[in-house]
Amino acid sequence: MKLIFAEKAWEDYLYWQRCDPAPTQGARERATRQQTDKKILKRINTLIRDIQRNPFEGIGDPEPLKYNWSGFWSRRITKEHRLVYAVEKDAILIAQYRFHY
C-alpha cells in the first residue's frame, strides 16, 4: 500500500528523525533523549510496516476513532504518543505521530 503523509504527520516524522535534544541539557540527558527518540522512530517504522500488512489488527492496539476523527484509526507509539491514520482504497493516509489525537 502507498503511504501518504499529511503535512503535520511529515513534520512529526522529521521531529523524531532529528533526535535534536535541547542545547541546555547536559550530556547525559542529551544521550538519553537521543536513545529514546531512536527507539520511538524504530517503533513508528515497525507500526507502519504492520499497518501496511493489516491496517485494522496487529501491534500498537489499533482502535477506530470517533467524533472528529471518525474514519481514522489509532495505534500506540508510547503512552503519550499515537500514530493516527486512515485507510483508503490502495493507500494509507498518516495524519499524525505525536501526542494524543
C-alpha positions in Angstrom: 0.0 0.0 0.0 1.1 3.5 -0.8 1.8 5.9 2.2 0.5 9.4 2.1 1.7 11.8 4.8 -0.4 14.8 5.9 1.9 17.9 6.3 1.7 17.6 10.1 2.5 13.9 10.1 5.6 14.6 8.0 6.7 17.3 10.4 6.2 14.9 13.3 8.2 12.2 11.5 11.0 14.6 10.9 10.9 15.6 14.5 11.5 12.0 15.6 14.2 11.6 12.9 16.2 14.6 14.0 16.9 13.5 17.6 17.8 17.1 18.3 17.9 17.5 22.1 17.8 20.9 23.7 21.3 22.6 23.9 20.6 23.4 27.6 20.5 19.8 28.5 23.6 18.1 30.0 25.5 15.4 28.1 23.7 12.5 29.9 20.2 14.0 29.2 21.1 14.5 25.6 22.3 10.9 25.2 19.2 9.6 26.9 16.9 11.7 24.7 18.6 10.6 21.5 18.3 6.9 22.5 14.6 7.4 23.3 13.9 9.2 20.0 15.7 6.5 18.1 13.5 3.9 19.9 10.4 5.8 19.1 11.4 6.2 15.4 12.0 2.4 15.2 8.6 1.8 16.8 7.0 4.2 14.3 8.6 2.3 11.4 7.5 -1.0 12.8 3.9 0.2 13.2 3.9 1.5 9.6 5.0 -1.9 8.2 2.4 -3.6 10.4 -0.3 -1.2 9.1 0.6 -2.0 5.5 0.2 -5.7 6.2 -3.0 -5.5 8.1 -4.5 -2.0 8.8 -7.0 -3.0 11.4 -5.2 -5.6 13.5 -1.8 -6.1 14.9 0.6 -4.3 17.2 0.0 -1.0 18.9 -3.5 -1.8 20.0 -5.3 -0.5 16.8 -8.6 1.2 17.6 -11.1 3.1 15.4 -11.5 6.7 16.4 -14.8 8.6 17.0 -16.3 12.0 16.6 -14.0 14.5 14.8 -11.6 11.6 13.9 -14.3 9.3 12.6 -12.9 7.1 9.8 -9.4 7.2 11.3 -7.6 4.6 13.4 -5.0 5.0 16.2 -2.1 2.9 17.3 0.0 3.4 20.4 3.6 4.5 19.9 4.2 5.2 23.6 1.9 6.1 26.5 1.9 9.7 25.3 2.1 9.5 21.5 -0.2 7.9 18.9 0.0 7.2 15.2 -3.2 8.3 13.6 -4.1 7.0 10.1 -6.9 6.4 7.7 -7.1 3.6 5.1 -8.2 4.4 1.6 -8.5 2.0 -1.4 -4.8 1.5 -2.1 -3.2 4.0 0.3 -2.7 4.8 4.0 -3.0 8.4 5.0 -0.9 9.2 8.0 -2.4 12.1 9.9 0.0 12.5 12.9 2.7 10.8 15.1 2.9 13.0 18.1 0.7 13.5 21.1 -2.9 12.2 21.6 -5.5 12.9 18.9 
